[in-house]
Amino acid sequence: MATEYGQGYGLESGPGFPGDTGARRHRLPAGLRAPFEARSWREFGYVLLSLPIGILLFTYAVTMTSLGAGLLVTFLGVPVLAAALAGCRGLGAMERARARALLGLRVSDPDPLRLKKRGAMGWMGAVLKSGTSWRSLLYAVLQFPWSVFSFVVAVNVWAVGWAMLTYPLWFWVFPMYAGQDGLQLYGDETHRIYLDNPFEITVTALVGLLFTLATPWIVRALTTVDRLMVHGLLGPSRLATRVVELESDRGVVVDTAAADLRRIERDLHDGAQARLVNLAMDLGLAKEKLREDPRAAAVMVADAHGEVKTALQELRDLARGIHPAVLTDRGLDAALSSVASRCTVPVRVEVDLAERPASAIEGIAYFTVSELLQNISKHARATSAAVEVWRVENRLMLQVVDNGVGGAAASAGSGLAGLAERLDAVDGILVVDSPVGGPTRVTAELPWRNEPVAG
Protein backbone atom coordinates (compact mmCIF):
# COMPACT_ATOMS: atom_id res chain seq x y z
CA MET A 1 0.00 0.00 0.00
CA ALA A 2 1.44 3.37 -1.02
CA THR A 3 -0.42 5.90 1.14
CA GLU A 4 1.92 8.35 2.85
CA TYR A 5 1.49 10.19 6.11
CA GLY A 6 2.83 13.57 7.15
CA GLN A 7 3.80 16.74 5.40
CA GLY A 8 5.37 16.35 2.03
CA TYR A 9 3.72 12.97 1.40
CA GLY A 10 0.97 13.60 -1.10
CA LEU A 11 -1.06 16.17 0.83
CA GLU A 12 -3.64 17.93 -1.28
CA SER A 13 -3.07 21.57 -2.10
CA GLY A 14 -5.30 24.19 -3.58
CA PRO A 15 -8.32 26.21 -2.41
CA GLY A 16 -9.94 24.72 0.62
CA PHE A 17 -7.02 22.52 1.61
CA PRO A 18 -4.81 23.14 4.62
CA GLY A 19 -1.70 23.53 2.55
CA ASP A 20 -3.15 26.23 0.33
CA THR A 21 -1.62 29.65 0.79
CA GLY A 22 -3.53 31.28 -2.04
CA ALA A 23 -7.06 30.47 -0.97
CA ARG A 24 -9.36 33.42 -1.12
CA ARG A 25 -10.17 34.90 2.29
CA HIS A 26 -13.25 37.07 2.82
CA ARG A 27 -13.20 39.78 5.42
CA LEU A 28 -17.00 40.09 5.50
CA PRO A 29 -19.18 37.23 6.75
CA ALA A 30 -21.34 35.43 4.21
CA GLY A 31 -24.54 37.10 5.44
CA LEU A 32 -23.22 40.61 4.69
CA ARG A 33 -21.56 39.94 1.34
CA ALA A 34 -24.35 37.73 -0.09
CA PRO A 35 -26.37 40.63 -1.64
CA PHE A 36 -23.32 41.65 -3.69
CA GLU A 37 -22.04 38.23 -4.76
CA ALA A 38 -22.29 37.18 -8.38
CA ARG A 39 -23.90 33.90 -7.34
CA SER A 40 -26.84 35.75 -5.75
CA TRP A 41 -27.43 37.83 -8.85
CA ARG A 42 -27.20 34.78 -11.10
CA GLU A 43 -29.79 32.98 -8.97
CA PHE A 44 -32.02 36.05 -9.02
CA GLY A 45 -31.64 36.21 -12.81
CA TYR A 46 -32.60 32.54 -13.00
CA VAL A 47 -35.81 33.26 -11.09
CA LEU A 48 -36.62 36.23 -13.34
CA LEU A 49 -36.13 34.16 -16.50
CA SER A 50 -38.14 31.27 -15.10
CA LEU A 51 -41.47 33.07 -15.50
CA PRO A 52 -41.36 33.75 -19.26
CA ILE A 53 -39.70 30.41 -19.91
CA GLY A 54 -42.28 28.70 -17.71
CA ILE A 55 -45.08 30.28 -19.74
CA LEU A 56 -43.44 29.02 -22.93
CA LEU A 57 -42.95 25.50 -21.57
CA PHE A 58 -46.45 25.24 -20.11
CA THR A 59 -48.14 26.63 -23.20
CA TYR A 60 -46.26 24.34 -25.56
CA ALA A 61 -46.68 21.23 -23.40
CA VAL A 62 -50.38 21.66 -22.69
CA THR A 63 -51.29 22.74 -26.23
CA MET A 64 -49.36 20.02 -28.04
CA THR A 65 -50.31 17.27 -25.59
CA SER A 66 -53.99 18.20 -25.69
CA LEU A 67 -53.90 18.36 -29.48
CA GLY A 68 -52.19 14.99 -29.72
CA ALA A 69 -54.56 13.38 -27.20
CA GLY A 70 -57.57 14.79 -29.02
CA LEU A 71 -56.35 13.45 -32.36
CA LEU A 72 -55.64 9.96 -31.05
CA VAL A 73 -58.96 8.86 -32.56
CA THR A 74 -57.19 9.37 -35.86
CA PHE A 75 -53.71 8.40 -36.99
CA LEU A 76 -52.54 12.02 -36.67
CA GLY A 77 -52.64 11.88 -32.89
CA VAL A 78 -49.60 9.61 -32.57
CA PRO A 79 -47.12 11.79 -34.53
CA VAL A 80 -48.44 14.96 -32.87
CA LEU A 81 -48.04 13.46 -29.41
CA ALA A 82 -44.56 12.19 -30.33
CA ALA A 83 -43.62 15.65 -31.59
CA ALA A 84 -44.92 17.15 -28.34
CA LEU A 85 -42.73 14.83 -26.27
CA ALA A 86 -39.71 15.39 -28.52
CA GLY A 87 -40.15 19.14 -28.14
CA CYS A 88 -40.30 18.75 -24.37
CA ARG A 89 -37.02 16.80 -24.50
CA GLY A 90 -35.43 19.67 -26.44
CA LEU A 91 -36.76 22.25 -24.00
CA GLY A 92 -35.44 20.09 -21.18
CA ALA A 93 -31.96 20.27 -22.73
CA MET A 94 -32.30 24.06 -22.78
CA GLU A 95 -33.28 24.05 -19.10
CA ARG A 96 -30.29 21.91 -18.17
CA ALA A 97 -28.03 24.40 -19.95
CA ARG A 98 -29.69 27.33 -18.16
CA ALA A 99 -29.33 25.64 -14.78
CA ARG A 100 -25.68 24.90 -15.54
CA ALA A 101 -24.96 28.51 -16.53
CA LEU A 102 -26.86 30.34 -13.76
CA LEU A 103 -27.10 27.84 -10.89
CA GLY A 104 -23.87 25.92 -11.42
CA LEU A 105 -25.90 22.69 -11.51
CA ARG A 106 -24.34 20.05 -13.73
CA VAL A 107 -26.85 17.39 -14.66
CA SER A 108 -25.85 14.60 -17.01
CA ASP A 109 -27.82 14.20 -20.19
CA PRO A 110 -30.43 11.42 -20.06
CA ASP A 111 -30.11 8.31 -22.15
CA PRO A 112 -30.62 8.90 -25.89
CA LEU A 113 -33.51 7.35 -27.71
CA ARG A 114 -33.08 3.65 -28.45
CA LEU A 115 -34.52 2.96 -31.87
CA LYS A 116 -35.55 -0.68 -32.28
CA LYS A 117 -36.80 -0.01 -35.81
CA ARG A 118 -35.67 2.42 -38.44
CA GLY A 119 -37.93 5.04 -39.91
CA ALA A 120 -40.60 7.37 -38.59
CA MET A 121 -42.58 4.65 -36.83
CA GLY A 122 -39.52 3.43 -34.94
CA TRP A 123 -38.69 6.99 -33.88
CA MET A 124 -42.23 7.70 -32.68
CA GLY A 125 -42.33 4.45 -30.74
CA ALA A 126 -39.02 5.23 -29.07
CA VAL A 127 -40.16 8.72 -28.07
CA LEU A 128 -43.46 7.49 -26.65
CA LYS A 129 -41.81 4.66 -24.70
CA SER A 130 -39.01 6.79 -23.27
CA GLY A 131 -39.41 7.72 -19.60
CA THR A 132 -37.24 10.79 -20.22
CA SER A 133 -39.85 12.16 -22.61
CA TRP A 134 -42.66 11.90 -20.08
CA ARG A 135 -40.52 13.31 -17.27
CA SER A 136 -39.68 16.29 -19.49
CA LEU A 137 -43.39 16.79 -20.10
CA LEU A 138 -44.06 16.66 -16.36
CA TYR A 139 -41.32 19.23 -15.77
CA ALA A 140 -42.86 21.58 -18.34
CA VAL A 141 -46.21 21.38 -16.56
CA LEU A 142 -44.94 21.70 -12.99
CA GLN A 143 -42.35 24.39 -13.67
CA PHE A 144 -44.93 27.03 -14.60
CA PRO A 145 -46.86 27.33 -11.28
CA TRP A 146 -43.62 27.14 -9.34
CA SER A 147 -42.03 29.85 -11.51
CA VAL A 148 -45.01 32.13 -10.85
CA PHE A 149 -44.68 31.64 -7.10
CA SER A 150 -40.90 32.07 -7.01
CA PHE A 151 -41.03 35.12 -9.31
CA VAL A 152 -43.62 36.88 -7.15
CA VAL A 153 -41.80 36.13 -3.89
CA ALA A 154 -38.32 37.00 -5.15
CA VAL A 155 -39.26 40.22 -6.94
CA ASN A 156 -41.38 41.55 -4.08
CA VAL A 157 -38.84 40.75 -1.38
CA TRP A 158 -36.02 42.21 -3.48
CA ALA A 159 -37.98 45.38 -4.36
CA VAL A 160 -39.22 45.99 -0.81
CA GLY A 161 -35.76 45.45 0.66
CA TRP A 162 -33.90 47.83 -1.62
CA ALA A 163 -36.74 50.41 -1.60
CA MET A 164 -36.76 50.58 2.21
CA LEU A 165 -32.97 50.50 2.46
CA THR A 166 -32.59 53.46 0.12
CA TYR A 167 -35.59 55.37 1.54
CA PRO A 168 -33.37 58.04 3.17
CA LEU A 169 -32.12 58.90 -0.33
CA TRP A 170 -35.49 59.37 -2.03
CA PHE A 171 -38.11 60.16 0.64
CA TRP A 172 -37.95 63.82 -0.45
CA VAL A 173 -39.92 62.79 -3.55
CA PHE A 174 -43.18 62.66 -1.54
CA PRO A 175 -43.26 66.21 -0.16
CA MET A 176 -41.94 67.67 -3.41
CA TYR A 177 -44.06 65.83 -5.98
CA ALA A 178 -46.83 63.96 -4.14
CA GLY A 179 -47.91 66.65 -1.70
CA GLN A 180 -47.46 64.49 1.40
CA ASP A 181 -44.88 64.34 4.16
CA GLY A 182 -43.46 60.95 3.25
CA LEU A 183 -44.28 57.32 2.59
CA GLN A 184 -47.72 56.64 4.04
CA LEU A 185 -47.67 53.75 6.52
CA TYR A 186 -51.33 53.98 7.60
CA GLY A 187 -54.30 56.15 6.78
CA ASP A 188 -58.06 56.47 7.24
CA GLU A 189 -60.60 59.32 7.06
CA THR A 190 -59.33 61.06 10.17
CA HIS A 191 -55.76 59.95 10.75
CA ARG A 192 -52.65 59.28 8.66
CA ILE A 193 -49.17 58.08 9.57
CA TYR A 194 -46.19 59.05 7.41
CA LEU A 195 -42.57 57.97 7.66
CA ASP A 196 -41.21 61.49 7.78
CA ASN A 197 -39.03 62.06 10.87
CA PRO A 198 -35.36 60.99 11.20
CA PHE A 199 -36.13 58.15 13.61
CA GLU A 200 -38.79 56.62 11.38
CA ILE A 201 -36.61 57.01 8.31
CA THR A 202 -33.72 55.27 10.10
CA VAL A 203 -35.91 52.41 11.28
CA THR A 204 -37.26 52.02 7.73
CA ALA A 205 -33.73 51.79 6.36
CA LEU A 206 -32.75 49.22 9.00
CA VAL A 207 -35.78 47.07 8.19
CA GLY A 208 -34.87 47.39 4.52
CA LEU A 209 -31.34 46.28 5.36
CA LEU A 210 -32.73 43.14 6.99
CA PHE A 211 -34.87 42.42 3.92
CA THR A 212 -31.90 43.05 1.62
CA LEU A 213 -29.66 40.69 3.57
CA ALA A 214 -32.36 38.02 3.68
CA THR A 215 -33.27 38.25 -0.02
CA PRO A 216 -30.31 36.20 -1.39
CA TRP A 217 -31.05 33.39 1.04
CA ILE A 218 -34.75 33.42 0.19
CA VAL A 219 -33.89 33.30 -3.52
CA ARG A 220 -31.39 30.51 -2.83
CA ALA A 221 -34.09 28.51 -1.06
CA LEU A 222 -36.41 29.01 -4.05
CA THR A 223 -33.76 27.91 -6.54
CA THR A 224 -33.10 24.83 -4.43
CA VAL A 225 -36.51 23.58 -5.52
CA ASP A 226 -35.56 24.36 -9.13
CA ARG A 227 -32.35 22.35 -8.69
CA LEU A 228 -34.34 19.38 -7.40
CA MET A 229 -36.79 19.59 -10.29
CA VAL A 230 -34.07 19.83 -12.94
CA HIS A 231 -32.04 17.04 -11.39
CA GLY A 232 -35.00 14.74 -10.74
CA LEU A 233 -37.01 15.27 -13.93
CA LEU A 234 -34.51 16.32 -16.60
CA GLY A 235 -31.52 14.19 -15.63
CA PRO A 236 -30.95 10.48 -16.16
CA SER A 237 -33.24 8.15 -14.26
CA ARG A 238 -32.07 6.49 -11.07
CA LEU A 239 -32.04 3.15 -12.86
CA ALA A 240 -29.80 4.49 -15.65
CA THR A 241 -27.49 6.10 -13.10
CA ARG A 242 -27.30 2.86 -11.18
CA VAL A 243 -26.46 0.94 -14.35
CA VAL A 244 -23.58 3.35 -15.06
CA GLU A 245 -22.31 2.95 -11.50
CA LEU A 246 -22.48 -0.83 -11.72
CA GLU A 247 -20.61 -0.81 -15.04
CA SER A 248 -17.91 1.36 -13.48
CA ASP A 249 -17.74 -0.86 -10.39
CA ARG A 250 -17.48 -3.95 -12.60
CA GLY A 251 -14.50 -2.38 -14.35
CA VAL A 252 -12.85 -1.70 -10.99
CA VAL A 253 -13.45 -5.28 -9.87
CA VAL A 254 -12.00 -6.68 -13.09
CA ASP A 255 -8.94 -4.42 -12.87
CA THR A 256 -8.42 -5.29 -9.21
CA ALA A 257 -8.70 -9.02 -9.88
CA ALA A 258 -6.22 -8.76 -12.76
CA ALA A 259 -3.79 -6.80 -10.57
CA ASP A 260 -4.08 -9.39 -7.80
CA LEU A 261 -3.42 -12.21 -10.26
CA ARG A 262 -0.35 -10.40 -11.58
CA ARG A 263 0.86 -9.86 -8.01
CA ILE A 264 0.39 -13.54 -7.12
CA GLU A 265 2.15 -14.61 -10.32
CA ARG A 266 5.06 -12.22 -9.63
CA ASP A 267 5.38 -13.38 -6.03
CA LEU A 268 5.39 -17.02 -7.09
CA HIS A 269 7.88 -16.43 -9.91
CA ASP A 270 10.28 -14.26 -7.92
CA GLY A 271 9.90 -16.05 -4.58
CA ALA A 272 8.86 -19.62 -3.98
CA GLN A 273 9.31 -20.77 -7.59
CA ALA A 274 12.88 -19.45 -7.78
CA ARG A 275 13.72 -21.06 -4.45
CA LEU A 276 12.27 -24.41 -5.56
CA VAL A 277 14.33 -24.31 -8.78
CA ASN A 278 17.49 -23.64 -6.78
CA LEU A 279 16.49 -26.38 -4.36
CA ALA A 280 16.14 -28.90 -7.19
CA MET A 281 19.59 -27.97 -8.52
CA ASP A 282 21.17 -28.24 -5.06
CA LEU A 283 19.60 -31.64 -4.44
CA GLY A 284 20.82 -32.80 -7.84
CA LEU A 285 24.38 -31.76 -6.98
CA ALA A 286 24.07 -33.41 -3.55
CA LYS A 287 22.92 -36.62 -5.20
CA GLU A 288 25.99 -36.63 -7.45
CA LYS A 289 28.37 -36.03 -4.52
CA LEU A 290 26.66 -38.50 -2.19
CA ARG A 291 29.08 -41.35 -3.10
CA GLU A 292 32.20 -39.24 -3.68
CA ASP A 293 31.96 -36.84 -0.75
CA PRO A 294 29.15 -37.75 1.71
CA ARG A 295 30.09 -34.93 4.11
CA ALA A 296 29.79 -32.25 1.44
CA ALA A 297 26.54 -33.85 0.27
CA ALA A 298 25.19 -33.69 3.85
CA VAL A 299 26.02 -29.96 4.03
CA MET A 300 24.23 -29.34 0.73
CA VAL A 301 21.18 -31.29 1.94
CA ALA A 302 21.12 -29.22 5.13
CA ASP A 303 21.21 -26.02 3.07
CA ALA A 304 18.43 -27.37 0.89
CA HIS A 305 16.40 -28.12 4.02
CA GLY A 306 16.70 -24.46 5.01
CA GLU A 307 15.59 -23.39 1.53
CA VAL A 308 12.56 -25.67 1.86
CA LYS A 309 11.57 -23.96 5.12
CA THR A 310 11.96 -20.51 3.55
CA ALA A 311 9.92 -21.53 0.50
CA LEU A 312 7.18 -22.95 2.72
CA GLN A 313 7.05 -19.71 4.71
CA GLU A 314 6.75 -17.68 1.52
CA LEU A 315 3.96 -19.94 0.31
CA ARG A 316 2.16 -19.53 3.65
CA ASP A 317 2.48 -15.75 3.40
CA LEU A 318 1.19 -15.85 -0.15
CA ALA A 319 -1.74 -18.05 0.83
CA ARG A 320 -2.49 -15.70 3.72
CA GLY A 321 -2.52 -12.81 1.25
CA ILE A 322 -5.04 -14.62 -0.95
CA HIS A 323 -7.39 -15.74 1.82
CA PRO A 324 -6.11 -16.71 5.27
CA ALA A 325 -7.29 -19.98 6.72
CA VAL A 326 -7.90 -18.38 10.11
CA LEU A 327 -10.48 -16.08 8.53
CA THR A 328 -12.39 -19.01 7.07
CA ASP A 329 -12.16 -21.10 10.22
CA ARG A 330 -12.60 -18.56 13.03
CA GLY A 331 -13.90 -15.31 11.53
CA LEU A 332 -12.90 -11.66 11.63
CA ASP A 333 -12.02 -11.44 15.33
CA ALA A 334 -9.28 -14.08 15.18
CA ALA A 335 -8.08 -13.03 11.71
CA LEU A 336 -7.74 -9.35 12.63
CA SER A 337 -6.03 -10.25 15.90
CA SER A 338 -3.51 -12.25 13.86
CA VAL A 339 -2.88 -9.27 11.56
CA ALA A 340 -2.57 -6.92 14.53
CA SER A 341 0.05 -9.15 16.14
CA ARG A 342 2.30 -8.63 13.12
CA CYS A 343 1.97 -4.81 13.21
CA THR A 344 5.01 -2.85 14.42
CA VAL A 345 2.93 -0.95 17.03
CA PRO A 346 0.57 -2.27 19.71
CA VAL A 347 -2.92 -2.64 18.27
CA ARG A 348 -6.15 -3.02 20.23
CA VAL A 349 -8.74 -5.08 18.33
CA GLU A 350 -12.42 -5.00 19.23
CA VAL A 351 -14.94 -6.92 17.09
CA ASP A 352 -18.59 -6.67 18.13
CA LEU A 353 -20.51 -8.93 15.76
CA ALA A 354 -23.29 -11.31 16.76
CA GLU A 355 -22.93 -13.26 13.50
CA ARG A 356 -20.59 -13.49 10.57
CA PRO A 357 -21.24 -11.67 7.30
CA ALA A 358 -20.97 -13.23 3.85
CA SER A 359 -17.50 -14.54 3.09
CA ALA A 360 -16.96 -11.98 0.31
CA ILE A 361 -17.75 -9.04 2.63
CA GLU A 362 -15.71 -10.65 5.40
CA GLY A 363 -12.73 -10.99 3.06
CA ILE A 364 -12.95 -7.34 1.94
CA ALA A 365 -13.15 -6.20 5.57
CA TYR A 366 -10.10 -8.29 6.45
CA PHE A 367 -7.95 -6.97 3.61
CA THR A 368 -9.07 -3.38 4.27
CA VAL A 369 -7.90 -3.53 7.88
CA SER A 370 -4.77 -5.44 6.87
CA GLU A 371 -3.71 -2.76 4.37
CA LEU A 372 -4.45 0.05 6.83
CA LEU A 373 -2.34 -1.63 9.51
CA GLN A 374 0.49 -2.15 7.03
CA ASN A 375 0.31 1.53 6.24
CA ILE A 376 0.56 2.39 9.92
CA SER A 377 3.64 0.19 10.24
CA LYS A 378 5.34 1.83 7.26
CA HIS A 379 4.44 5.50 7.41
CA ALA A 380 2.46 6.64 10.45
CA ARG A 381 5.27 6.77 13.04
CA ALA A 382 2.62 5.88 15.63
CA THR A 383 3.00 4.34 19.08
CA SER A 384 -0.45 2.76 19.30
CA ALA A 385 -3.42 1.89 17.12
CA ALA A 386 -6.91 0.51 17.49
CA VAL A 387 -9.26 -1.49 15.25
CA GLU A 388 -13.00 -1.56 15.86
CA VAL A 389 -15.58 -3.57 13.92
CA TRP A 390 -19.31 -3.43 14.51
CA ARG A 391 -22.63 -3.64 12.71
CA VAL A 392 -25.22 -0.87 12.25
CA GLU A 393 -28.46 -2.24 10.75
CA ASN A 394 -27.48 -3.48 7.27
CA ARG A 395 -23.96 -1.98 7.24
CA LEU A 396 -20.65 -3.37 8.48
CA MET A 397 -18.51 -0.63 10.04
CA LEU A 398 -14.71 -0.69 10.33
CA GLN A 399 -12.57 1.92 12.04
CA VAL A 400 -8.77 2.05 12.29
CA VAL A 401 -7.23 4.77 14.47
CA ASP A 402 -3.58 5.60 15.15
CA ASN A 403 -1.77 8.39 17.01
CA GLY A 404 0.81 8.99 14.27
CA VAL A 405 1.83 12.13 12.42
CA GLY A 406 -1.35 12.33 10.33
CA GLY A 407 -1.61 14.01 6.95
CA ALA A 408 -3.05 10.99 5.11
CA ALA A 409 -5.16 11.81 2.08
CA ALA A 410 -7.19 9.71 -0.33
CA SER A 411 -5.74 11.65 -3.27
CA ALA A 412 -5.60 10.28 -6.79
CA GLY A 413 -2.95 7.63 -7.20
CA SER A 414 -2.54 6.95 -3.49
CA GLY A 415 -3.15 3.66 -1.75
CA LEU A 416 -6.16 5.03 0.07
CA ALA A 417 -7.69 6.06 -3.26
CA GLY A 418 -7.27 2.52 -4.56
CA LEU A 419 -8.78 1.14 -1.36
CA ALA A 420 -11.73 3.52 -1.70
CA GLU A 421 -12.30 2.30 -5.27
CA ARG A 422 -12.34 -1.32 -4.08
CA LEU A 423 -14.91 -0.51 -1.42
CA ASP A 424 -16.99 1.52 -3.86
CA ALA A 425 -17.17 -1.53 -6.14
CA VAL A 426 -19.33 -3.25 -3.48
CA ASP A 427 -21.27 -0.10 -2.48
CA GLY A 428 -18.84 0.64 0.34
CA ILE A 429 -17.50 3.98 1.60
CA LEU A 430 -14.09 5.05 2.89
CA VAL A 431 -13.77 8.22 5.00
CA VAL A 432 -10.33 9.56 5.99
CA ASP A 433 -9.92 12.04 8.85
CA SER A 434 -6.21 12.77 9.20
CA PRO A 435 -5.20 16.31 10.17
CA VAL A 436 -1.52 17.13 10.05
CA GLY A 437 -0.08 16.16 13.43
CA GLY A 438 -2.60 13.36 13.88
CA PRO A 439 -4.43 11.40 14.94
CA THR A 440 -5.57 9.51 11.85
CA ARG A 441 -9.03 7.94 11.78
CA VAL A 442 -10.05 5.86 8.78
CA THR A 443 -13.65 4.64 8.71
CA ALA A 444 -14.89 2.08 6.20
CA GLU A 445 -18.49 1.13 5.62
CA LEU A 446 -19.53 -2.06 3.82
CA PRO A 447 -22.95 -3.51 3.02
CA TRP A 448 -23.95 -6.33 5.33
CA ARG A 449 -24.84 -9.53 3.53
CA ASN A 450 -25.51 -12.86 5.16
CA GLU A 451 -23.93 -16.00 3.82
CA PRO A 452 -26.38 -17.65 1.38
CA VAL A 453 -27.77 -20.94 2.61
CA ALA A 454 -26.97 -23.86 0.35
CA GLY A 455 -30.19 -25.36 -0.85
C-alpha positions, 0 to 999 in steps of 0.5 A: 500500500502506497499511502503516505502520512505527514507533510510532504507525502501527497497532501492535497493543495489548492483552495480549501485545503490546509496547505493552500496559501492562495485560498481566497479569504473574505473579510466580510461574513457570508450574510453581509456579502451575499447581496453583492455576490455574483452567485446571488445575482445569477440565482435572481436572474434565474428566477426572473427568467423562469417566469417567461420560460415557464409560460413558454414550456407550459403553453407548448406542453399543454397545447401540443399534448392536448392536441395529440390526445384529441387526435388519437382517434385518428392516426394524426394523434400519434405523430403529434403526441410524439412531436410534443414529447420530442419538443419537451425533451429539447426544451429540457436540454435548454433548461439543463443548460440554463441551470448549468450557466446560472445555478452551477448545476451540472446534470448529465444528459439522459439516455438517448432514444433507443430505436428498435426499428428504423424510420418514422414509426420506430422513432415515434415508438421510441419517443413514446416509450421513453421515460425521459420524454414523459418526465420532461413533459411533467417538468414543463407542466410543474415548472410554470406554477412554481415559476409564478410563485418564485417570481412573485416572492423574489421580486417583491422581497427584493424590491421591498428590501432595496426600496426601504434600504434606500428610503433616506435617499429618495423620501424627499420625492413625496413632499416635493411631488406627491404633496405628502410628508413621506411614505404613508404607513397607515391612513383612514378618514381622520388619521394618517401616519407618514414615515417622515421624521429621522427616527422613522426614516432610520428604522425604515432603512434598517428594516430594509437592510434586513430584507436586503440581507435576507433576499439572497437566502430566500432566492437561494431557497427558491432555486433549491426547488428548481435544482431538485426539479431539474435534477430529478425530472430532466436528468438520467433516471435512477435506474440508468445512473445505477447501471452506469455505477455498476458498469464502473464498479465492474471495471474496478473489480476486473482491474483489481482481480487482474492486478491481484493475479499479476501480483500472485504470479510475480510473487510465485515467480520471484519467490517460492518458484525461484527457491524451488528451482534452486532447491532442485539444482542443489539436491541434484548436486548433492545426489551426485556427490553422495558417493564421492563426498558424503560430508559435502553432500550432507552440508548441501542437503542441510542447506536445501532443508533451510531453503525448503523452510523458507519456500514454505514460509513464503507460500504460507504468506502468499496463501495468507494474502489470498485468503487466510485460513484463520479467517475461514475457520474462526472469523474476523475477530481471530483473523484481525487479531492475527494481523494486529500481532504482526503490526510494528505498534501495539494494536487493540482489536475489538470486534462486536458482531453477533454473527458473521457476514458473507464470506466476500464481505468478510474478506474485503473487511479483512484486507481493508484492515490489513492494508491500513495496519500495514500503512501504519507500520510503514508510514504513520510513526505511531506508538499505538493503534486501534481497530473496531468492527461493529454492525449498524443495521445493514452496514458493516462498520470498520474503524482504524485509528492511530496516534501517528503524524497524520496528513493521510489523504485519499488523493488520486494515485494513493493507496487510500484512493485505490482502497476507496475504489475497491470498497466503492465496487461493493457499495462501500464507503471510505472516510479519511480524517487525518489532520496534520499532526494526527491522529488519523481515523479511517472509517470504512463502511460495507454492506452487510450480507448474510452467507447464502444458505446452500439449498 
